[in-house]
Amino acid sequence: MTYYLDIKLMPKKEIRENVLLNQVYTAFHKRLYDLKSKDIAVSFPEYRFKLGRLFRIHGTKEALEKLNEKDWLGKYKEFSKTSNIEEVPTNVQHRTVSRVQQNMTEAKLRRLIKRGTIPEEDVKKYRIKMLQGGLENPYVELVSMSNGQLHRRFIEFGEFQEVEVKDEFDLFGLSKVSTIPWF
């Protein structure tokens, strides 16, 4: 990851920060899906308790230019400011930005009940354990490209590393293995 571009979100009265982030991320995902890109990543450098207003996209100069060949931000361009494609500073740390999923969900419980693999007396215990083990990670709500349904994608930030790890990113710009420069 040698280049990046920043999208600074500028929410207004008619669109809240979290809604704007969801829409920009959904548009980003759709563009990656169209490109079938595995070499573009995303990070949230202002992350503290929430993801923040800075949406940073990482990749090679060529990959980022290809991403920007189409106006993928559309109507959300008026609620954001996009930087030029810039070189990543030297001597930065790296980290993974990936998806984390909750192991116990209501949908999984329904499947267990339907299959008959969970006894009736354990359903209440499962629900209690599910509620106690909820994720506290920040998330975005996205529209699925495959079924059009809204789903939450919880984001996990890996430990800082001194060296870059190269592998593929998913169509959401995330990876459990590949690192992005963090600055």
Backbone as ProteinMPNN parsed JSONL, in Angstrom:
{"seq_chain_A": "MTYYLDIKLMPKKEIRENVLLNQVYTAFHKRLYDLKSKDIAVSFPEYRFKLGRLFRIHGTKEALEKLNEKDWLGKYKEFSKTSNIEEVPTNVQHRTVSRVQQNMTEAKLRRLIKRGTIPEEDVKKYRIKMLQGGLENPYVELVSMSNGQLHRRFIEFGEFQEVEVKDEFDLFGLSKVSTIPWF", "coords_chain_A": {"N_chain_A": [[0.847, -1.177, 0.0], [1.082, 1.79, -1.151], [0.034, 4.24, -1.779], [-2.612, 6.602, -1.069], [-5.905, 7.973, -0.551], [-7.951, 10.457, 0.894], [-11.208, 10.752, 2.207], [-13.028, 13.131, 3.533], [-15.668, 13.273, 5.608], [-18.496, 15.356, 5.701], [-20.973, 15.897, 7.469], [-24.337, 17.186, 7.454], [-27.305, 19.004, 8.456], [-29.349, 17.576, 7.146], [-28.352, 15.017, 6.857], [-27.047, 12.696, 8.985], [-23.882, 11.975, 10.644], [-23.27, 9.157, 11.011], [-25.063, 7.967, 9.222], [-24.231, 9.078, 6.803], [-21.615, 8.004, 6.661], [-22.297, 5.275, 6.443], [-23.58, 5.309, 3.918], [-21.542, 6.24, 2.184], [-19.667, 4.205, 2.546], [-21.133, 2.032, 1.577], [-21.386, 2.795, -1.121], [-18.665, 2.741, -1.802], [-18.13, -0.004, -1.44], [-19.8, -1.021, -3.478], [-18.459, -0.009, -5.714], [-15.963, -1.326, -5.489], [-16.924, -3.903, -5.828], [-17.877, -3.781, -8.481], [-15.427, -3.407, -9.778], [-14.188, -5.707, -9.066], [-12.12, -5.74, -7.258], [-9.251, -6.594, -5.399], [-7.189, -5.351, -4.265], [-7.449, -2.951, -2.966], [-7.855, -1.049, -0.06], [-9.417, -0.028, 3.054], [-9.402, 2.384, 5.695], [-9.844, 3.879, 8.942], [-8.696, 6.466, 10.178], [-9.357, 8.286, 12.23], [-10.519, 6.842, 14.187], [-11.773, 6.23, 17.369], [-13.877, 5.776, 19.61], [-15.908, 5.599, 17.896], [-16.09, 5.258, 14.31], [-15.404, 7.623, 13.014], [-14.896, 10.663, 11.014], [-13.149, 10.522, 8.915], [-12.455, 8.824, 6.081], [-10.336, 6.693, 4.777], [-8.709, 5.565, 1.876], [-6.704, 3.018, 0.584], [-4.082, 1.908, -1.619], [-2.407, 0.96, -4.701], [-1.108, 3.507, -6.884], [-2.187, 3.241, -9.432], [-4.399, 1.541, -8.964], [-6.008, 3.168, -7.333], [-6.487, 5.288, -9.081], [-8.001, 3.948, -10.985], [-10.205, 3.275, -9.426], [-11.271, 5.824, -9.079], [-12.038, 6.497, -11.643], [-14.694, 6.445, -12.186], [-17.469, 8.33, -10.985], [-18.062, 7.4, -8.146], [-18.964, 8.24, -5.663], [-21.187, 9.791, -6.093], [-24.212, 11.371, -5.196], [-23.3, 11.839, -2.638], [-21.036, 13.242, -2.726], [-21.336, 15.966, -2.301], [-21.416, 16.07, 0.42], [-18.922, 15.606, 1.339], [-15.309, 15.787, 1.221], [-12.842, 15.146, -1.024], [-9.501, 14.119, -1.167], [-6.481, 14.554, -3.141], [-4.728, 11.852, -4.769], [-2.224, 10.594, -2.817], [1.2, 9.951, -1.783], [2.029, 7.47, 0.626], [3.283, 8.361, 3.807], [6.716, 7.902, 4.904], [8.144, 5.504, 7.204], [5.921, 4.536, 8.801], [3.565, 2.862, 10.935], [1.885, -0.335, 10.691], [-1.249, -2.015, 10.39], [-3.934, -4.387, 10.702], [-7.206, -4.041, 9.382], [-10.226, -5.26, 9.868], [-13.117, -7.424, 9.51], [-15.209, -8.381, 12.171], [-17.149, -10.911, 13.605], [-20.08, -11.713, 15.432], [-20.443, -14.659, 17.272], [-22.733, -15.836, 18.279], [-25.946, -15.554, 17.265], [-29.307, -14.374, 16.608], [-30.308, -15.393, 14.219], [-28.729, -17.674, 13.892], [-29.573, -19.103, 16.113], [-32.261, -19.58, 15.356], [-31.812, -21.337, 13.21], [-30.631, -23.491, 14.579], [-32.776, -24.303, 16.188], [-34.647, -25.013, 14.217], [-33.324, -27.188, 13.007], [-33.349, -28.849, 15.13], [-31.233, -29.177, 16.864], [-30.759, -27.983, 19.236], [-31.831, -28.265, 22.507], [-35.089, -27.479, 23.845], [-35.044, -26.425, 26.458], [-32.566, -25.206, 26.51], [-32.685, -22.955, 24.913], [-33.364, -20.499, 26.133], [-31.077, -20.119, 27.733], [-29.172, -19.852, 25.723], [-29.99, -17.44, 24.511], [-29.556, -15.621, 26.642], [-26.783, -15.845, 26.981], [-26.04, -14.969, 24.447], [-26.817, -12.254, 24.493], [-25.157, -11.298, 26.504], [-22.679, -11.547, 25.35], [-22.342, -9.618, 23.374], [-21.076, -7.622, 20.666], [-18.84, -4.883, 20.969], [-17.586, -3.396, 19.154], [-16.992, -0.772, 16.732], [-19.225, -0.122, 13.968], [-20.493, -0.374, 10.58], [-23.476, 0.097, 8.714], [-24.507, -1.652, 6.025], [-25.663, -2.127, 2.644], [-26.271, -5.185, 1.268], [-24.673, -6.513, -1.608], [-25.404, -8.898, -2.745], [-27.965, -9.764, -1.796], [-29.395, -7.471, -1.221], [-30.11, -6.79, 1.343], [-29.964, -5.038, 4.49], [-27.16, -4.972, 6.582], [-25.056, -5.23, 9.48], [-21.655, -4.473, 9.683], [-19.174, -5.208, 11.641], [-16.218, -3.678, 12.768], [-12.817, -4.425, 13.273], [-9.736, -3.532, 14.707], [-6.444, -4.355, 14.231], [-3.397, -5.174, 16.06], [-0.59, -2.922, 16.216], [2.025, -3.088, 13.809], [5.389, -3.339, 12.68], [6.153, -3.984, 10.109], [4.858, -4.297, 6.779], [2.244, -6.481, 5.756], [1.421, -8.365, 3.023], [-1.392, -9.305, 1.207], [-4.571, -10.339, -0.101], [-7.462, -8.148, -0.174], [-10.883, -8.039, 0.869], [-14.058, -7.436, -0.839], [-14.926, -5.312, 0.563], [-12.831, -3.876, 1.284], [-11.359, -4.84, 3.415], [-9.311, -6.931, 5.562], [-8.132, -9.795, 7.298], [-5.535, -10.483, 7.293], [-3.833, -8.945, 5.525], [-2.11, -5.863, 5.89], [-2.543, -2.334, 6.465], [-1.086, 0.915, 5.98], [-0.788, 2.917, 8.871], [-1.518, 6.061, 9.807]], "CA_chain_A": [[0.0, 0.0, 0.0], [2.013, 2.911, -1.271], [-0.707, 5.48, -2.004], [-3.893, 6.703, -0.374], [-6.694, 9.19, -0.705], [-8.839, 10.678, 2.036], [-12.541, 11.326, 2.022], [-13.446, 13.754, 4.786], [-17.127, 13.371, 5.643], [-18.986, 16.625, 6.234], [-22.422, 15.767, 7.661], [-25.132, 18.4, 7.604], [-28.58, 18.756, 9.129], [-30.184, 16.596, 6.443], [-27.765, 13.675, 6.892], [-26.187, 12.52, 10.159], [-22.545, 11.416, 10.394], [-23.28, 7.703, 10.852], [-25.797, 7.651, 7.995], [-23.337, 9.449, 5.712], [-20.569, 6.982, 6.602], [-22.916, 4.054, 5.894], [-23.842, 5.491, 2.485], [-20.256, 6.318, 1.482], [-19.071, 2.862, 2.572], [-21.913, 1.203, 0.652], [-20.97, 3.192, -2.48], [-17.307, 2.225, -1.942], [-18.274, -1.456, -1.627], [-20.352, -1.249, -4.82], [-17.397, 0.267, -6.691], [-15.025, -2.45, -5.414], [-17.631, -5.046, -6.415], [-17.841, -3.587, -9.939], [-14.04, -3.574, -10.227], [-13.693, -7.012, -8.575], [-10.816, -5.342, -6.718], [-8.726, -7.262, -4.204], [-5.974, -4.64, -3.887], [-7.798, -1.647, -2.41], [-8.223, -1.212, 1.342], [-10.006, 1.125, 3.725], [-9.104, 2.541, 7.115], [-10.556, 4.958, 9.629], [-7.641, 7.0, 11.045], [-9.882, 9.044, 13.367], [-11.216, 5.912, 15.065], [-11.594, 6.187, 18.815], [-15.0, 4.938, 20.016], [-16.654, 5.426, 16.651], [-15.169, 5.205, 13.179], [-14.933, 8.972, 12.716], [-15.291, 11.326, 9.771], [-12.128, 10.376, 7.888], [-12.55, 7.55, 5.374], [-9.095, 6.651, 3.999], [-8.635, 4.45, 0.932], [-5.307, 2.672, 0.318], [-3.811, 1.05, -2.762], [-1.384, 1.483, -5.602], [-1.583, 4.699, -7.587], [-3.019, 2.767, -10.551], [-5.667, 1.024, -8.432], [-6.814, 4.307, -6.869], [-6.934, 6.014, -10.276], [-9.081, 3.138, -11.573], [-11.353, 3.469, -8.531], [-11.816, 7.166, -9.296], [-12.465, 6.728, -13.033], [-16.143, 6.637, -12.13], [-17.898, 9.135, -9.84], [-18.755, 6.43, -7.3], [-19.579, 8.907, -4.506], [-22.495, 10.284, -6.515], [-24.815, 12.483, -4.453], [-22.626, 12.046, -1.352], [-19.885, 14.112, -2.976], [-21.604, 17.275, -1.706], [-21.271, 15.944, 1.869], [-17.569, 15.132, 1.61], [-14.211, 16.432, 0.513], [-11.902, 14.103, -1.421], [-8.144, 14.602, -1.412], [-5.761, 13.968, -4.268], [-4.009, 10.624, -4.45], [-0.942, 10.983, -2.223], [2.08, 8.879, -1.339], [2.026, 7.183, 2.061], [4.523, 8.81, 4.45], [7.656, 6.842, 5.266], [8.252, 5.162, 8.631], [4.623, 4.423, 9.468], [3.228, 1.526, 11.421], [0.864, -1.019, 9.911], [-2.197, -2.817, 11.171], [-5.058, -4.928, 9.941], [-8.55, -3.536, 9.619], [-10.971, -6.434, 9.409], [-14.468, -7.659, 10.003], [-15.352, -9.321, 13.273], [-18.542, -11.335, 13.67], [-20.569, -12.307, 16.662], [-20.659, -16.085, 17.069], [-24.086, -16.223, 18.677], [-26.925, -14.622, 16.718], [-30.703, -14.836, 16.57], [-30.458, -16.212, 13.012], [-28.11, -18.973, 14.168], [-30.48, -19.778, 17.037], [-33.404, -20.088, 14.569], [-31.355, -22.528, 12.466], [-30.451, -24.579, 15.547], [-34.117, -24.754, 16.571], [-35.239, -25.666, 13.043], [-32.653, -28.483, 12.839], [-33.555, -29.661, 16.321], [-29.945, -29.463, 17.5], [-30.695, -27.341, 20.553], [-33.028, -28.612, 23.288], [-35.968, -26.366, 24.196], [-34.62, -25.827, 27.727], [-31.321, -24.466, 26.308], [-32.926, -21.772, 24.092], [-33.278, -19.322, 27.001], [-29.66, -19.981, 28.101], [-28.482, -19.36, 24.526], [-30.324, -16.018, 24.357], [-28.881, -14.87, 27.704], [-25.355, -15.831, 26.639], [-25.917, -14.149, 23.246], [-26.92, -10.85, 24.885], [-23.986, -10.957, 27.308], [-21.476, -11.572, 24.526], [-22.494, -8.71, 22.243], [-19.88, -6.916, 20.215], [-18.76, -3.462, 21.282], [-16.8, -2.78, 18.091], [-17.735, 0.141, 15.855], [-19.754, -0.823, 12.803], [-21.217, 0.338, 9.541], [-24.626, -0.645, 8.202], [-24.347, -1.676, 4.581], [-26.624, -2.858, 1.825], [-25.595, -6.314, 0.636], [-24.745, -6.563, -3.073], [-25.979, -10.172, -3.182], [-29.396, -9.914, -1.527], [-30.017, -6.176, -1.013], [-30.504, -6.575, 2.733], [-29.115, -4.219, 5.339], [-26.468, -5.736, 7.619], [-23.994, -4.531, 10.19], [-20.304, -5.005, 9.516], [-18.382, -4.753, 12.777], [-14.831, -3.457, 12.365], [-11.811, -4.704, 14.292], [-8.428, -2.974, 14.397], [-5.383, -5.218, 14.738], [-2.258, -4.576, 16.761], [0.38, -2.244, 15.358], [3.148, -3.888, 13.35], [6.427, -2.528, 12.046], [6.293, -4.331, 8.693], [3.634, -4.505, 6.008], [1.916, -7.838, 5.342], [0.677, -8.248, 1.766], [-2.323, -10.347, 0.799], [-5.74, -9.727, -0.742], [-8.524, -7.546, 0.612], [-12.202, -8.422, 0.369], [-14.745, -6.397, -1.601], [-15.245, -4.23, 1.49], [-11.552, -3.238, 1.588], [-10.926, -5.328, 4.722], [-8.551, -8.179, 5.557], [-7.614, -10.258, 8.58], [-4.117, -10.779, 7.099], [-3.148, -7.794, 4.924], [-2.071, -4.657, 6.712], [-2.578, -1.021, 5.829], [-0.279, 1.871, 6.742], [-1.614, 3.663, 9.824], [-0.94, 7.386, 10.099]], "C_chain_A": [[0.893, 1.241, 0.0], [1.319, 4.254, -1.465], [-2.026, 5.435, -1.231], [-4.637, 7.935, -0.861], [-7.66, 9.258, 0.456], [-10.175, 11.228, 1.561], [-12.968, 11.828, 3.391], [-14.954, 13.95, 4.727], [-17.538, 14.67, 6.32], [-20.509, 16.547, 6.376], [-23.089, 17.123, 7.839], [-26.441, 18.03, 8.281], [-29.371, 17.628, 8.472], [-29.607, 15.181, 6.423], [-26.768, 13.598, 8.048], [-24.875, 11.828, 9.786], [-22.583, 9.905, 10.148], [-24.01, 7.276, 9.575], [-24.928, 7.952, 6.772], [-22.219, 8.412, 5.556], [-21.115, 5.685, 6.01], [-23.098, 4.159, 4.381], [-22.552, 5.538, 1.673], [-19.613, 4.938, 1.437], [-19.817, 1.926, 1.629], [-21.529, 1.516, -0.794], [-19.564, 2.669, -2.785], [-17.343, 0.718, -2.218], [-18.803, -1.772, -3.029], [-19.291, -1.022, -5.889], [-16.362, -0.854, -6.676], [-15.632, -3.704, -6.042], [-17.599, -4.951, -7.941], [-16.449, -3.85, -10.499], [-13.489, -4.974, -9.928], [-12.3, -6.829, -7.965], [-10.475, -6.088, -5.437], [-7.491, -6.535, -3.678], [-6.227, -3.218, -3.411], [-8.322, -1.877, -0.999], [-8.794, 0.086, 1.899], [-9.496, 1.174, 5.159], [-9.852, 3.763, 7.641], [-9.589, 5.583, 10.639], [-8.13, 7.8, 12.248], [-10.614, 8.154, 14.365], [-10.807, 6.093, 16.523], [-12.673, 5.251, 19.354], [-15.937, 4.69, 18.847], [-15.665, 5.578, 15.504], [-14.652, 6.576, 12.757], [-15.348, 9.46, 11.342], [-14.277, 11.18, 8.656], [-12.135, 8.947, 7.351], [-11.337, 7.498, 4.442], [-9.061, 5.384, 3.145], [-7.179, 4.258, 0.527], [-5.198, 1.792, -0.92], [-2.608, 1.547, -3.537], [-1.965, 2.714, -6.291], [-2.539, 4.293, -8.711], [-4.386, 2.285, -10.065], [-6.581, 2.163, -7.985], [-7.306, 5.151, -8.042], [-8.084, 5.272, -10.946], [-10.362, 3.268, -10.75], [-12.05, 4.776, -8.849], [-12.203, 7.465, -10.738], [-13.959, 7.0, -13.106], [-16.466, 7.458, -10.881], [-18.73, 8.255, -8.91], [-19.397, 7.052, -6.067], [-20.962, 9.463, -4.827], [-22.972, 11.464, -5.696], [-24.137, 12.755, -3.114], [-21.377, 12.902, -1.499], [-20.092, 15.486, -2.33], [-21.491, 17.266, -0.18], [-19.873, 15.467, 2.252], [-16.552, 15.93, 0.805], [-13.169, 15.346, 0.239], [-10.548, 14.718, -1.731], [-7.619, 14.052, -2.732], [-5.149, 12.649, -3.813], [-2.607, 11.027, -4.009], [-0.116, 9.749, -1.877], [1.988, 8.72, 0.167], [3.337, 7.688, 2.66], [5.445, 7.626, 4.769], [7.621, 6.629, 6.775], [6.916, 5.192, 9.358], [4.457, 2.999, 9.99], [2.126, 0.95, 10.545], [-0.058, -1.765, 10.865], [-3.261, -3.372, 10.239], [-6.317, -4.16, 10.336], [-9.449, -4.606, 9.015], [-12.371, -6.469, 9.988], [-14.397, -8.634, 11.172], [-16.84, -9.636, 13.385], [-18.86, -11.932, 15.027], [-20.873, -13.771, 16.38], [-22.091, -16.512, 17.357], [-25.062, -15.164, 18.189], [-28.322, -15.234, 16.756], [-30.927, -15.736, 15.356], [-29.866, -17.608, 13.231], [-28.997, -19.773, 15.117], [-31.681, -20.353, 16.294], [-33.023, -21.343, 13.786], [-31.183, -23.73, 13.392], [-31.796, -25.17, 15.964], [-34.75, -25.54, 15.424], [-34.642, -27.061, 12.816], [-32.89, -29.415, 14.013], [-32.267, -29.998, 17.049], [-29.759, -28.744, 18.826], [-31.978, -27.699, 21.302], [-33.801, -27.36, 23.706], [-35.512, -25.659, 25.476], [-33.322, -25.016, 27.593], [-31.499, -23.176, 25.493], [-32.775, -20.497, 24.928], [-31.819, -19.067, 27.407], [-28.86, -19.401, 26.931], [-28.722, -17.861, 24.361], [-29.612, -15.151, 25.406], [-27.402, -14.743, 27.378], [-25.107, -14.941, 25.42], [-25.928, -12.658, 23.613], [-25.714, -10.403, 25.713], [-22.724, -10.841, 26.465], [-21.551, -10.67, 23.32], [-21.202, -7.985, 21.906], [-19.965, -5.438, 20.57], [-17.971, -2.716, 20.224], [-17.647, -1.778, 17.32], [-18.195, -0.62, 14.616], [-20.314, 0.154, 11.782], [-22.392, -0.535, 9.134], [-24.605, -0.519, 6.694], [-25.475, -2.429, 3.918], [-25.845, -3.946, 1.099], [-25.771, -6.271, -0.877], [-25.431, -7.84, -3.548], [-27.478, -10.259, -2.943], [-30.12, -8.602, -1.221], [-30.415, -5.873, 0.419], [-29.47, -5.738, 3.479], [-28.463, -5.119, 6.387], [-25.368, -4.891, 8.251], [-22.672, -5.254, 9.956], [-19.466, -4.383, 10.631], [-16.912, -4.732, 12.372], [-13.904, -3.705, 13.554], [-10.464, -4.18, 13.81], [-7.365, -3.84, 15.05], [-4.306, -4.434, 15.462], [-1.323, -3.905, 15.755], [1.539, -3.174, 15.049], [4.133, -2.965, 12.655], [6.528, -2.778, 10.543], [4.928, -4.586, 8.063], [3.474, -5.987, 5.694], [1.021, -7.717, 4.116], [-0.131, -9.504, 1.502], [-3.505, -9.625, 0.157], [-6.674, -9.115, 0.294], [-9.853, -8.017, 0.037], [-12.844, -7.25, -0.363], [-15.319, -5.29, -0.709], [-13.972, -3.481, 1.885], [-10.968, -3.663, 2.921], [-10.136, -6.622, 4.575], [-8.103, -8.514, 6.971], [-6.106, -10.468, 8.519], [-3.357, -9.551, 6.603], [-3.21, -6.591, 5.845], [-2.162, -3.408, 5.836], [-1.658, -0.094, 6.63], [-1.201, 2.712, 7.632], [-0.898, 4.961, 10.201], [-2.041, 8.413, 10.21]], "O_chain_A": [[1.387, 1.668, 1.043], [1.953, 5.301, -1.328], [-2.484, 4.376, -0.802], [-4.064, 8.818, -1.5], [-8.133, 8.231, 0.943], [-10.251, 12.048, 0.646], [-13.237, 11.038, 4.297], [-15.457, 14.703, 3.893], [-17.006, 15.039, 7.368], [-21.247, 17.054, 5.531], [-22.475, 18.079, 8.313], [-26.656, 16.871, 8.638], [-29.991, 16.817, 9.16], [-30.292, 14.242, 6.017], [-25.78, 14.331, 8.085], [-24.776, 11.179, 8.744], [-21.993, 9.424, 9.181], [-23.601, 6.316, 8.922], [-24.895, 7.172, 5.82], [-21.914, 7.992, 4.439], [-20.465, 5.065, 5.169], [-22.806, 3.213, 3.649], [-22.473, 4.945, 0.597], [-19.072, 4.54, 0.405], [-19.193, 1.11, 0.95], [-21.366, 0.603, -1.603], [-19.3, 2.207, -3.895], [-16.666, 0.229, -3.123], [-18.308, -2.685, -3.689], [-19.23, -1.767, -6.867], [-15.921, -1.294, -7.738], [-14.937, -4.472, -6.707], [-17.323, -5.943, -8.616], [-16.306, -4.445, -11.567], [-12.456, -5.372, -10.466], [-11.418, -7.669, -8.143], [-11.29, -6.199, -4.522], [-6.821, -7.019, -2.766], [-5.329, -2.376, -3.446], [-9.126, -2.779, -0.763], [-8.669, 1.151, 1.294], [-9.198, 0.143, 5.761], [-10.407, 4.558, 6.883], [-9.65, 5.267, 11.827], [-7.375, 7.975, 13.205], [-11.259, 8.654, 15.287], [-9.62, 6.104, 16.849], [-12.419, 4.061, 19.538], [-16.665, 3.697, 18.814], [-14.523, 5.986, 15.717], [-13.561, 6.673, 12.195], [-16.054, 8.773, 10.603], [-14.513, 11.664, 7.549], [-11.857, 7.992, 8.076], [-11.315, 8.189, 3.424], [-9.344, 4.285, 3.622], [-6.498, 5.218, 0.169], [-6.109, 1.026, -1.231], [-1.884, 2.438, -3.091], [-3.178, 2.928, -6.276], [-3.574, 4.928, -8.914], [-5.409, 2.584, -10.68], [-7.787, 2.127, -8.229], [-8.42, 5.674, -8.003], [-9.034, 5.894, -11.421], [-11.46, 3.36, -11.299], [-13.279, 4.836, -8.886], [-12.651, 8.573, -11.035], [-14.425, 7.711, -13.997], [-15.819, 7.303, -9.846], [-19.957, 8.354, -8.888], [-20.293, 6.449, -5.477], [-21.807, 9.591, -3.941], [-22.245, 12.44, -5.514], [-24.376, 13.801, -2.51], [-20.734, 13.246, -0.507], [-19.133, 16.102, -1.866], [-21.473, 18.325, 0.447], [-19.663, 14.979, 3.363], [-16.886, 16.639, -0.145], [-12.675, 14.705, 1.167], [-10.451, 15.706, -2.458], [-8.242, 13.191, -3.354], [-5.066, 12.369, -2.617], [-1.891, 11.715, -4.737], [-0.65, 8.654, -1.702], [1.881, 9.704, 0.9], [4.399, 7.466, 2.079], [4.989, 6.489, 4.886], [7.129, 7.474, 7.523], [6.796, 5.808, 10.418], [5.123, 2.068, 9.538], [1.51, 1.665, 9.754], [0.314, -2.095, 11.991], [-3.456, -2.878, 9.128], [-6.461, -3.697, 11.468], [-9.438, -4.831, 7.805], [-12.746, -5.657, 10.834], [-13.62, -9.588, 11.156], [-17.684, -8.747, 13.274], [-18.022, -12.564, 15.671], [-21.491, -14.094, 15.366], [-22.599, -17.449, 16.741], [-25.02, -14.018, 18.635], [-28.488, -16.443, 16.915], [-31.648, -16.729, 15.446], [-30.445, -18.605, 12.799], [-29.158, -20.982, 14.947], [-32.085, -21.485, 16.56], [-33.802, -22.293, 13.703], [-31.545, -24.851, 13.035], [-31.938, -26.387, 16.081], [-35.323, -26.608, 15.64], [-35.36, -28.001, 12.476], [-32.664, -30.621, 13.916], [-32.205, -30.992, 17.773], [-28.718, -28.879, 19.469], [-33.079, -27.469, 20.801], [-33.207, -26.298, 23.897], [-35.586, -24.434, 25.568], [-33.009, -24.218, 28.476], [-30.563, -22.384, 25.391], [-32.142, -19.534, 24.494], [-31.377, -17.918, 27.423], [-27.979, -18.563, 27.127], [-27.788, -17.1, 24.106], [-29.122, -14.069, 25.086], [-26.83, -13.658, 27.485], [-24.096, -14.242, 25.354], [-25.123, -11.889, 23.088], [-25.3, -9.247, 25.626], [-21.8, -10.114, 26.829], [-20.881, -10.933, 22.321], [-20.349, -7.769, 22.767], [-21.028, -4.824, 20.482], [-17.711, -1.522, 20.376], [-18.87, -1.908, 17.256], [-17.614, -1.646, 14.261], [-20.569, 1.323, 12.07], [-22.315, -1.762, 9.2], [-24.675, 0.583, 6.15], [-26.15, -3.253, 4.534], [-24.874, -3.66, 0.398], [-26.869, -6.026, -1.375], [-25.987, -7.864, -4.646], [-28.204, -10.774, -3.794], [-31.328, -8.608, -0.986], [-30.993, -4.822, 0.693], [-28.284, -5.731, 3.151], [-29.139, -5.938, 7.01], [-24.831, -3.969, 7.637], [-22.591, -6.481, 10.025], [-19.101, -3.208, 10.58], [-16.424, -5.652, 11.717], [-14.162, -3.263, 14.673], [-10.097, -4.36, 12.649], [-7.373, -4.04, 16.265], [-4.303, -3.203, 15.474], [-1.279, -4.284, 14.585], [1.983, -3.945, 15.901], [3.749, -1.932, 12.106], [6.938, -1.896, 9.789], [3.985, -5.026, 8.721], [4.454, -6.672, 5.4], [-0.013, -7.05, 4.159], [0.384, -10.62, 1.566], [-3.433, -8.423, -0.097], [-6.682, -9.5, 1.463], [-9.939, -8.355, -1.144], [-12.235, -6.188, -0.491], [-16.093, -4.447, -1.163], [-14.012, -2.569, 2.711], [-10.166, -2.934, 3.506], [-10.276, -7.328, 3.576], [-7.739, -7.629, 7.745], [-5.458, -10.615, 9.555], [-2.351, -9.162, 7.195], [-4.225, -6.332, 6.492], [-1.89, -3.441, 4.636], [-1.471, -0.298, 7.829], [-2.26, 3.161, 7.194], [0.166, 4.955, 10.819], [-1.766, 9.589, 10.451]]}, "name": "protein", "num_of_chains": 1, "seq": "MTYYLDIKLMPKKEIRENVLLNQVYTAFHKRLYDLKSKDIAVSFPEYRFKLGRLFRIHGTKEALEKLNEKDWLGKYKEFSKTSNIEEVPTNVQHRTVSRVQQNMTEAKLRRLIKRGTIPEEDVKKYRIKMLQGGLENPYVELVSMSNGQLHRRFIEFGEFQEVEVKDEFDLFGLSKVSTIPWF"}
